[in-house]
Amino acid sequence: MKIIEEELAIGWKQFTISNDHGMTVKALNYGGIIKEINVPDKHGQVENVVLRYQNDEDYLKDPNFFGAVIGRIAGRIDRSSFSMNGENYELEANDGEHHIHGGSEGFHTKVWETETFQEEDRAGLTLIHKSPHMDSGYPGELTVKVTYQLNNNNQLLIDYQAESSHDTVLTLTNHTYFNLSGNLEHSILNHEVKIPSRQFLELDDHLIPTGTIRSVAGTPFDFRIPAPLRTGTQSSYDQNMIAKSGYDHYFLFDHIKKNTIEVRDEDSGRKMTIHTDQPGVVLYTSNNLTDEYQLAGRQSSKYSGVCFETQSSPASLHHEGLPSVKLKAGDRYTQQTLFIFTTEGNADHGIS
């Protein structure tokens, strides 16, 4: 296991974490961006399985949030405002009249402080950021730590920790776009996905949750049994059509067993298993991705990648009965999401 730090021409730092089995993860201190995840396919060929820009400068103005840490709030806040403790807070409207992903100055735009560690069986990077009181309109001085840890079982653990000086709202996630075919050889339409969820949040025409919880039964949103993503992209179901023929929806986990998502690409033989202690996940199939961006190896296109944004629900700020994003002063925010990469015929490894 090892981690290598290098200075980039643009002035940022890049960290490459490597294990003893050929898996590498590259991350930037800018935005906490996961730039590459290189893992073997069923033939042992190691390829990148996430979307990244060809040129680092393109991350400076990235409407797609490739690989970034998202905060303070991941997702959309209706009408860019919320109330808490009798106070109303106004945020930047950076998605029409709504607020998305912490605003234009969110965590995805920050240069984070860094610490590295390297041991016999694990290595990683801790990103640290202090967000001042009322930063982007959010109350509380917030200290955030995000750790990327790789081990020799091809497991990438993302650990989130935060504390606030005032009562505030917070839900963090990572916005990596996955494509298990390797080096963007194919779209993600044939990726088979399994999500332990009986319910998802209905969206309106502006992709804002209405507060209505729908059942997945009998719809293209039923991933309790593995199904290809093209099921929804080719569907005339109203919620798929609202999301530009795809998914951009919050799924509530059943909490019957572990909150475990499985993703498979048959051609490459790669399988990604996601374990999380978050209450739900936004499944996003890059429906808004256009062909105007130069990615590593090829031009961007719709359905180039799929995001699994494990998080609580910002819709809870306006609707009852949803996973809360509120954080009390002095309480510790702690969440984990684990990504495990295997190939056909290999055994999975869970959280130890």
SEVOLUM-243408 format. One line per 4 residues: for each residue x, y, z of C-alpha. Coordinates in steps of 0.5 Angstrom, whole numbers, plus 500, padded with zeros to 3 digits. Layout:
BEGIN
X Y Z  ...
! end
This chain:
BEGIN
500 500 500  503 507 498  500 514 497  504 519 493
503 527 493  505 531 487  504 538 485  500 540 479
501 545 474  495 549 476  497 549 483  493 544 486
495 537 489  494 530 486  494 524 491  495 517 488
493 512 493  495 505 491  494 498 494  498 491 492
493 489 487  494 494 482  488 498 484  489 506 484
485 512 486  487 519 484  484 525 488  485 532 488
485 537 494  481 542 490  474 540 491  476 533 494
475 531 487  476 523 486  479 524 479  480 516 477
479 509 480  483 504 476  481 497 478  482 490 474
476 487 469  475 479 469  481 479 464  486 483 469
486 489 465  486 495 469  482 501 467  479 507 470
472 506 472  470 514 473  469 520 469  474 525 469
476 531 465  482 531 460  484 538 462  485 539 470
483 546 468  476 544 466  474 542 474  474 550 475
468 551 472  464 544 472  457 544 472  457 536 473
461 536 479  465 530 477  468 526 483  467 532 488
465 533 495  458 536 495  456 540 501  454 543 505
447 540 502  447 535 497  441 536 493  436 541 491
433 546 496  426 548 494  426 556 493  433 556 496
430 557 503  429 554 509  427 555 516  430 553 523
429 555 530  424 560 528  429 563 523  429 563 516
435 562 512  436 565 504  441 561 500  443 562 493
439 560 487  443 557 483  439 552 479  433 556 477
429 559 483  432 553 487  439 552 491  443 546 489
449 542 492  451 548 496  451 553 491  456 556 486
461 557 492  460 550 495  465 545 498  466 542 490
470 549 489  474 549 496  482 547 496  482 543 502
487 542 507  490 535 507  493 529 511  496 523 509
497 516 512  500 510 510  500 503 513  502 496 511
494 494 509  491 501 508  493 508 506  489 514 505
488 522 505  484 526 509  481 533 507  480 538 512
475 544 511  473 550 516  467 553 513  465 560 517
458 562 520  453 564 514  458 561 509  453 561 503
448 563 507  448 557 512  449 558 519  454 555 524
462 555 523  463 548 520  469 544 521  469 538 516
473 532 515  473 527 509  477 521 509  479 517 503
482 510 505  484 504 500  486 497 503  488 491 500
481 488 499  480 493 493  475 497 498  475 504 498
472 507 504  469 515 504  468 517 511  465 524 513
466 527 520  463 534 521  461 539 527  458 546 527
458 551 532  451 553 531  445 549 529  445 548 522
443 543 516  448 538 513  448 532 508  455 531 505
456 526 499  461 524 493  459 526 486  463 521 482
460 518 476  462 511 475  462 507 469  465 500 470
466 498 463  473 501 463  475 507 460  468 509 458
468 504 453  461 503 453  455 507 456  452 505 463
445 503 460  447 495 460  449 496 468  445 492 472
443 495 479  440 492 485  438 497 490  434 495 497
429 500 496  421 500 496  420 507 496  422 513 492
421 521 492  417 524 487  419 530 483  416 535 480
418 538 473  423 542 476  426 536 479  424 538 486
421 533 491  414 534 492  414 530 499  410 525 496
413 518 497  412 513 491  412 505 491  417 502 486
413 496 485  411 495 478  415 501 476  422 502 472
424 504 479  424 497 482  431 495 483  430 490 489
431 485 483  437 487 479  435 491 473  439 494 467
439 502 467  436 502 460  429 500 463  428 507 466
432 511 460  427 507 455  421 508 459  415 513 458
413 513 466  412 520 468  418 520 473  423 518 468
420 523 463  421 528 468  428 527 469  430 527 462
429 520 460  433 517 466  433 517 474  435 523 478
431 521 484  432 519 492  431 512 494  429 511 501
433 504 504  428 499 507  433 498 513  431 491 513
438 488 512  445 492 510  444 498 506  447 495 500
447 497 493  450 492 487  452 494 480  455 490 475
457 490 468  457 484 464  462 485 459  468 487 463
466 482 469  466 488 474  462 489 480  461 494 485
458 493 492  456 499 496  455 499 503  453 505 507
450 508 513  446 513 510  438 513 510  438 513 502
441 514 495  440 519 489  441 515 483  443 519 477
444 517 470  448 523 467  441 525 464  444 532 463
451 531 461  452 534 454  457 532 449  461 539 450
466 536 455  473 533 453  473 527 458  479 523 458
479 518 452  473 521 449  468 526 448  462 526 454
455 524 452  449 523 456  449 516 460  456 516 460
456 515 468  452 513 474  452 517 480  450 514 487
449 520 492  449 516 499  445 522 503  440 524 507
434 528 504  434 536 503  426 535 502  426 534 509
427 541 510  420 542 507  416 536 508  415 531 514
417 524 514  424 524 511  431 523 513  433 529 517
439 534 515  439 538 521  445 538 525  445 540 532
451 545 535  456 540 538  454 534 535  458 530 531
456 528 524  459 521 522  457 518 516  461 512 511
460 509 505  464 503 502  465 502 495  468 495 494
471 492 487  471 485 485  470 481 478  466 475 477
468 469 481  471 473 486  469 474 493  466 480 496
468 483 503  464 487 507  466 493 512  470 490 517
! end
